[in-house]
Amino acid sequence: MLERGRIVKSLAGRDKGYYLAVMQVENGCVLLCDGKERPIDRPKSKNTRHVEATGFSLSETELASDRALRKALRRLSSELNVNT
């Protein structure tokens, strides 16, 4: 289930293999941010078929700023890469 704060892995496109945070879900698409290439004020629209949901979610405080989002994604990315 995709909802705000869910961490997803990109399966297609230039950002394939990267972890991103879902900011909004709308009509079969999701708006994604990573805090660096895609800051919160300029999210990437991506088809839901091109992302894979992980079991992790971020809190609203971690979604509040680009810096907090980058820090949370870096932490979770290292956890996810160690477990696979």
N, C-alpha and C positions, 0 to 999 in steps of 0.2 A: 504494500500500500504506500503510495507516494503522498506525502503531506509536508507542510512547511517544516524545515529543520532536518529532514531525512538526508542522510549521506548517500549519494549514488556514485556509481562508477560509469564513466562514459564508455560506450561500446563502439561508437562510430564517430568519424570526423577528425578534425585536427587535434582535438583534446582526448582522443582515444586512450584509455588507460588511466586517466586522471580522476581523482575524487573531487566531487563538487557538492555543494549544499543546495537543496531545493528551497527556493524562496516563495514560489507560488505555483499552483497547478491550475491550468485553464484549457479546456477543450482539446484534450489529447496531447497537450504540450506542457512542459515544465519550464519554469524560469530558474536558471542555475547561476550560482556565483562561486568564486573561489577566493575572492579578496585581493587577487593580484591581476591576472589577465582579465578576469571578469569581476570588477568591483560591484558592490551592492547597488550603486546607482546606475549601473549599466549591465543588467543580467543577460545571459545567453538563453535564447529560446531553443528548446530541443524537443524532438518527438519522444514520447514516452517509450517507444520501441527501441530507442537508441541509448537507453540507460538501464542499469541494473541496480536495484535497491540493495543496500547493505542493511544489517541489523542495527545500525547506529543512528542516533538522532542528536541534534544539537539543541541547546536551550536558547531561549530568546536573547539572553545576554551575550551568547557566543555569536548570534546573528546580528548583533547591534552595530558592529563596526567591522571594517575590512581587516584591521589588525587582529581583533579577537577571532574572526573567522579563519584567517590564515593560521593562527596559532592552533586552533582546534583541529583544523584539517591536517596540519602537519603531525599532530599527536596521533590522530586516528589513522592516518595513512601509514605511519610506522607500525602501529598495532596490527593493521590489516595485512601489511606485507610480511610481517613476522609470522602470522598465523597461517599464511597460505604457502 
